[in-house]
Amino acid sequence: MRFKTYDEMCQEVNKEWAIIKKPTIKDIIEIARKLQITKEEVRECVGLKDFLDFEVNLND
C-alpha cells in the first residue's frame, strides 16, 4: 500500500495502532508489514521514535 502524503500514512498507522489493546514490538512489525512501510515509519507515526531516540541517547 502506498500513501500520497505523510499525514495519510500516519492516519492509517494510527488507525491500526488504536485497535491494539496492549501493543508490543511484534505489533509494530505487523503494522509495518501490513502497510508495506518500515518499522521506523510506524514508530514515528505513533510517537515512539522520539522517545526511543531520547532513551538511547541517555544511555550513551
NUNU-554457 format. One record per residue (C-alpha): z, x, y; residue in one letter. Coordinates in steps of 0.001 Angstrom, whole numbers, plus 500000, padded with zeros to 6 digits. Each point is the difference from the previous one (the first is absolute). Layout:
REM NUNU-554457
ZXYA ...
***
This chain:
REM NUNU-554457
500000500000500000M 499073501422503387R 501431498884503285F 498394499805503419K 503038501125501966T 503350501685499545Y 501723496737500969D 498136498070497297E 501002502581497405M 503642499860501080C 500005496209499940Q 498768500024496406E 502493502691498955V 502896498188501652N 498956496738498341K 500202501718496602E 503254501783500923W 501685496736501044A 499500498532496511I 502080502748498373I 503745499344499752K 501253503572499456K 497130502414500658P 499811503369498277T 497617502969500060I 498106498298497182K 499327497052502285D 498554502312502655I 497665501458497380I 498975496558498733E 499233498726503504I 497965503136500703A 497992499521496814R 499505496286500571K 498765500471503568L 498179503278499250Q 501874501993502628I 502349502984499843T 503750499920499428K 500399501577503432E 498136497096501596E 502302497535498245V 503068501961501157R 498681500033503566E 499328496249500027C 503436499037498675V 501792502440502303G 501215502506497421L 497877502986500990K 501947500867503149D 503305499571498191F 498938502222497108L 498526502627502336D 503230500034501982F 502145500305496872E 497896502873498694V 500300501818503341N 503790499647499931L 500101501820496681N 497911502999501145D 
***
